Amino acid sequence: MSRKAIEGLQPEILWNRFYEITQVPRPSKKEGKILSYLKDWAKDNNFTWKEDKVGNLVVSIPASGSMEDYPAIVIQGHVDMVCEMNKGTKHDWDNDPLTLKQENGWIRAEGTTLGADNGIGLAAGMAVSEDASVMHGPLELLFTIDEETGLTGADNLQSGFITGKYLLNLDSEEDGIFYIGCAGGIDTVGSFTIEKEPVIKNVTSYELLISGLKGGHSGSDINLGKANAIKILARTLDALKGIDYSVADISGGQLRNAIPREAEAVILLNPSDENIVLEKINTLCELIVSEYHTVDGGLKINLKKLNKHIPEVFTKHFTKNLVNVILAMPHGVLEMSQDIPGLVETSTNLASVKTENGKVVFATSQRSSIDSAIHYIAKSVNSVFELGGGQAKTSDGYPGWKPNLDSKIMKLSNIVYKELFGSEPLIQAIHAGLECGILGNKYPGIDMVSFGPTITAAHSPDEGVEIQTVEKFYQLLKGVLSRASDLEK
């Protein structure tokens, strides 16, 4: 369907830009094509732009009408997207455009992530810059790179790259909520050198596949209690105790900031044991579906014969150790905030496992609004890896964003929202990591607020953006820009 999916949607100028963005490949760390698109757009509109050494882009937009004296506002979003797709979907992330579809008031993509995170934010900034009906003072569109795999674009911003002292971050995902704080984060990686042994005769190779889960964002969705495919894979292998099987490969998940939806292992067993294995995994699947029936009841555990020649497998001791590490690894919400009701304070995500270059490598991510808690839970994860005989490495991490209840830009956004929609927005902090934490460190005193339309299942192929909230989002953005002079009163 693609372009037809957005026909007739309002505001047309925003949806057209969003569609164009979805046609440009933009994986994290491979943002060259989307940056070229943005530069061409700036040139076509006679906007000046500059690029820093890592690829962050800022486009300067002159004030409309007689609003040159209004304070400059930075509109910020990131250009990269999470690249996830359903098993069986064929998509070349380096070259293929996304295929859009409209479903019951939502825009989604066929079998892949949509990239509304943060494509809608990019499109909104572009739209207000070229929409003649929008009244605004000087604007700086700050387009950052590589947000999804480490926030490295924001982290490498240099002093003076932007000049505005007010910033609108358009990377939030809930209509009617303004965010004024976010969690900080850190990554912990564990690696295990594989112990191998030769394959015995009279065995057949099989794929053991965990699928059907919803996945989601490891920050904003972690409180929903969704199932983790890697954890379920370990439970499945553990359920096969008493059966003589071997593991040749294990993998699951892709990105540190996504809850893994799928995981698989290549196992070898005697064909005479196939039926009892199927019985055990079917029984386990029914039990786990009942555990997650409300939030994640689509689980499937499948055993598929491969008949693939495999000369070596993991030793029994190494396999047992690996399963125990996964079972012991913490995952999910660890602490709720004692100060902000309903806010997750500390969590950890068992994000991925891969068999590569003679090692099994795990990626995890930890988040917290308290710096000491991040390091504590990272140490806990580190300890599980080391107790299991592996090596662990923890990244430097990124800072959180401390809420400022006296924020002028938040208060103005609040007023505009109430005037437009007749209701009170919620003011919250978010457990996900926003670039605002880093930007606040880079530019002390900058006044920021984050808002956006409703986006669900970000970082998964179920990602969707709710159409009606996009129009509200755009009206809000226009309203805040038109009232920017109030910031200096």
Buried (B, 14 or more C-beta within 10 A) or exposed (E): EBBEBBEEBEBEBBBBBBBBBBBBBBBBEBBEBBBEBBBEBBEEEEBEBEBBEBBBBBBBBBBBEEBEEBBBBBBBBBBBBBBBBBEEEEBEBEEEBBBBBBEEEBBBBBBBBBBBBBBBBBBBBBBBBBBEEBBBBBBBBBBBBBBBBBBBBBBBBEEEBBEBBBBBBBBBBBBBBBBBBBBBBBBBBBBBEBBBEEBEEEBBBBBBBBBBBBBBBBBBBBBBEBBBBBBBBBBBBBBBEEEEBBBBBBBBBBBBBBBBBBBBBBBBBBEEBBEEBEEBBEEBBEEBBEBBEEBBBEBEBBBEEBEEEBEEBBBBEBBBBBBBBBEEBBBBBBBBBEEBEEBBBBBBBBBBBBBEEEBBBBBBBBBBBBEEBBBBBBEBBBEBBEEBBBBBEBBEBBBBBEBBEEBBBBBBBBBBBEEBBEEEBEBBBBBBBBBBBBBBBBBEEBBBBBBBBBBBBBBBBBBBBBBBBBBBBBBBBBBBBBBBEBBEE
